[in-house]
Amino acid sequence: MVSSVASAARSAGGLDWPPTLTVDWLVFGPLAVSVAFIVVRAIVLDRTRSFSLSNRMGPGNWDPSKSWASNLTVLAATLGAIVAATGLLPTATSQISNVAYAGLDIFFAVLVAVAPLAFNAFRVAQPRHNDHGVKEVQFEGFVGLFLVTAALTLWASIGQLTAILALLQDIKANGSLSDMTVGAFDAIIVATMLVVLVYAWGSIAAIVRSQTDLTTRKAVHAARISSYRATVPADLDPSYSSWSVL
């Protein structure tokens, strides 16, 4: 009965279900998840903190203590490349080829590295008051581009973790690790994905709120100028602080 239902599901409309795992699934599946996540995060955030995609933001920086999603992607890509090169996988894998795994590792590592370029490539120069109350040019980006950067970073992170899940299945098929061990690794990877999404959900909100709250920025900047015993300009136009990529 079950097999007949499955066969009907496969033949209906020419669809193959469950779908065969391919490189396209590993690349574009995480992309769809990341874009949907960012869209939902932006909609929910806009209801609690109204903002525009054209709102300005300060420069983005990579911080090893805060850029967890980026760090995780690079670490996972390195681990995947090592596993693929150490002979743990059979020559003919049941999922995708060893070369494809290596290509995915490189792709996602490069993606997380170039993600900030989506923000930095379209920055504009704007004179703002610095910490001493003197106007100087600052390069600023936009909230919309920040969200694009966040989506690309999540794509790289989730995609790399998904590739490792597929890699683990091939390792299990090769008999290099027991089913129980691979199951434990699978649980850790899935839990890590959830942690990355929770981290991104909170970080995106915190960054957008801090960058678009002009009243708070003015108060903080005025206090900083005063700490240098400088005069706070009457027409204070504070520069934007930097933020850490995900």
Buried (B, 14 or more C-beta within 10 A) or exposed (E): EEEEEEEEEEEEEEEEEEEEBBBEBBBEBBBEBBBEBBEEBBEEBEEEEEBEEEBBBBBBEBBEEBBBBBBBBBEBBEBBBEBBEEEBBBEEBEBBBBEBBBBBBEBBBEBBBEBBEBBEEEBEEBEBBBBEBEBEEBEBBBBBBBBBBBBBBBBBBBBBBBBBBBBBBBBBBBEBBEEEEBEEBBEEBEEBBEEBBEBBBEBBBEBBBBBBBEEEBBEBBBEBBEEEEBEBBEEBBBBBBEBBBB
